[in-house]
Amino acid sequence: MTVRLSGSDDAYAQSVQCLKNIERALHRLGAGLEHIVRTRMFVTDISLWEEYGRAHGEFLRDVMPATTMVEVPRVD
């Protein structure tokens, strides 16, 4: 599976691409987003939580998995 880097300075675009990659992987396994029961988002800038959350909500609003967002230090 190819992982694409998208929107290197755009938290929303990165989140959307991550969720698309997850959706594609699930479909290859015969599953879908509706099978997700929990998500964990590890982010380097928690102040952008609304952008991450907007993307998460667009993909998982009907599923409503238990969700955690944690800020982690950036490693350069």
N, C-alpha and C positions, 0 to 999 in steps of 0.2 A: 504494500500500500504506500502510495506517495503522500507525504505530509507537505502541505504548501504553507509557506510563510506569507502572510497577507497583512497589509496595513501596518507596517512596522511601528508607526507612530499613532495608530488609531486603535484604542482599546476595544471599541465596538466591532470594528472590522476583524480584528484578531479573534474576538470571541465568536463571531458568526462563523469564521472559517473553522475554528476548533469544533464547534457544534456540527457543522456540515461533515467534518471528518469522522466524528463520532457516529453520526447518523449513517454514513456510508459503511462504516465498519459493522455496525449493527445489522444493516440490511444484508451484508455478505454472510452473516451468521444466521439469517432467517428471523431476525428480531427487528424491533423498531424502537423509536423514542418512547413509545407507550410502555415499554418494558423497564424503563429506568425508574428506580425507586429512591435513589440518593445521588446527589452530585456534590462534589467538593471543588471549589475554585481557589487556586493558590495564585494570588496576584501580587505584583510588586508595587502597586500604587493604589491603596484602598480608596483614595479620594475619587477615583474613577468608577466607584462601585455602581453608579447608575448606568454607565455604558455597558459594563459587564452584565448587569441585571437585565437591561433592556433586551440584549441578545438572548440571554437565558430564557426570559419570558416569552419571546417570540417563538422559540422552538418548543418550550416545555410548559406553556401556560395551561394546557388542557391536562397535562400529566401531573403537575404540581409535586415533584419529588421533594423529599427532605433535602434541604440545601444549606451548605456552609460556604462562606467566603472568608479566606484567611490571607492576611498580608504577610509576605515573606521577604527577606532582604534580597535586594538585587545583587546578582553575582556578575561582575564584569570580566 
